[in-house]
């Protein structure tokens, strides 16, 4: 099976003029803002800051230039980009997880311009209104509230209508979306054989499985159509939406294939100098940002840079051999990520698995190349289902409710029957359970003093008992779901866990611990907190506490997991961060 196509289209020559691979190629060495990381957030900030022609902006990205790589354009191929050994990925593996019976699991994160927005599953969900109101409460900044953040989501979005969907059908609420933003957002271009069954279930069993007109309206609970960062059958990313249209701005430069190793104190508690190099043996270069250095290397990369720079817990740094420079105990702590648990049933339906049928895959690819239509215009989950446990649920007895509030789900179920992520050619109904807002916490720590060595990533999965209890409840809900009237002639035999596994048994717990994987929706390692708080890494304006000239803008600043894939929240965070930076420096 040919997992990775590595097909390259002709790169637009007009768009390569401002992309550099070597330090010596940079036309200037004087920059007002330097952004370490050209991922989802970094390219948003680069776009917005360079709107002012009077400032010079540099982006330094460890990965490669994204244009012309077919794998990063075809939506379906995303199912092949987040597996062990995948291209454009750091291929980060967690430390052995006690909560997963000692297993290490893959934590996928992209190494290419656009970051994870260039290789993720493209699901576009904001989370609940409670999530952002909780951020506002914790930070003391009302600007992080749902009401204040919705305009930033709308600013990002350019809503597109996909075939077979429309507001007249009640598939989405146009009043909660943006239509003029840079990022194309819409529905899956492919109808799964299960889609009619999903919708029928909301009619047959509306009490437990209600239909949700728009999962991005602030209360995602229920079953609704999944929204994606897909437009005209093609992936949209921060690279395609925020960088490509402005890459020829004379005040914006992008340096790719260069790895930021550390940041350096330029004066007393001021960090505006960045050190970087192409690899372990290449010369290290340094540049200074006259206004601000912005870390956007992601939930794993940013704390690694800070720790390598001597910013973190002094005792932990000394133990690894790094000279402490500035004490900030929360760096790398508070890591939170959604665990995913797979359940599956044999199915009786017209399922064509493009990951198991090379002929069908090649035909679908050629159709996509010719017309941007066909099975490869979509992703895996046409619909999403989110559920909230009742207040008197035994799961919450003796446990603090990990959710942000009454509008927030405890778990979600992704229903898939088109082969996305499925490696067998047998017809399979695949339901992926997601613990929406886990109570468990992990960390990012240095493994050595070598800045090029990947850090230690402890996911902390299922370390909080409530997370395991929620996972068990999600299985019970999935069972009730696929045995509803609509599924009578489609769903056959339960495959995993085995049919004899009882919903409250030790066998179910063992199954969950042995099969749980990472959603790669990590947050929190550079979390924001209130000004003056004794914990946290950044203030509500995302400036690093106690340090001048340095901000963090990526998923790491998010203090609590939103009930969402982190793509949409990170775009909104980056848009607001850009406004705060522009206001601080009186930029246009």
WORAKA-V452101 format. One line per field, one symbol per residue. ss: DSSP state (a for helix, b for strand, c for the rest). burial: + if it has 16 or more other ideal C-beta (glycine too) atoms within 10 Angstrom, else -. A space follows every 10 residues. Layout:
ss = ???
burial = ???
//
This chain:
ss = cccccccbcc ccaaacccbb ccaaaccccc bbbbbbccca aaaaaaaaac ccccccbbbb cccbccccba aacbaaaaaa ccccccccbc cbbcccbaaa ccbccbbccb cbccaaaacc ccbcccccaa aaaaaaaaac caaacaaaaa aaaaaabbbc ccccccaaac cccaaaccbc ccbbbbbccc ccccaaaaaa aaaacccccc bccccccccc cbbbbcbbcb bccbbccaaa aaaaaacccc cbbbbcccbb bbbbbbbccb bbbbbbbccc ccccbbbbbb bbbbbccaaa aaaaaaaacc bbcaaaaaaa cccccbbccc ccccbbccbb bbbbbbbccc cccccccaaa aaaaaaaaaa acccaaaccc ccbbbbbccc cccaaacccc cccccccccc bbbbbbcccc cccccccbbb bbbbbccccc cbbbbccccc cccccbbbcc ccccaaaaaa aaaaaaaaaa aaccaaaccc bbbbbbcccc cccccaaaaa aaaaacbbcc ccbccccbcc cccccccbcc ccbbcccbcb bbccaaaccc cccccaaaaa aaaaaaaaaa aaaacccc
burial = ----+----- ----+--+++ --+------- ++++++++++ ++++++++++ +---++++++ +++++++-+- ++++++++++ ++---+++++ ++-++-+-++ --+-++++++ ++++++++++ ++++++++++ ++++++-++- +-++++--++ -++++++++- -+--+----- ++---+++-- ++++++++++ +++++-+++- ++------+- ++-+++++++ ++++++++++ +-++++++++ ++++-++-+- ++++++++++ +++++----- ++++++++-- ----+-+-+- ++++++++++ ++++++++++ ++++-++--- -+--++-+-+ ++++++++++ +++++-+-+- +-++++---- +--++-++-- -+-+++++++ +++++++++- ----++--+- ++++--++++ ++++++++++ ++----++++ ++++++++++ ++++++---- +--+++++++ ++++-+++++ +++++-++-- ++-+-++--+ +--++-+--- +------++- +++-++++++ +++++++++- --+--+++++ +++++-+-++ ++++++++++ ++++++++++ ++++++++-+ ++----+-
//
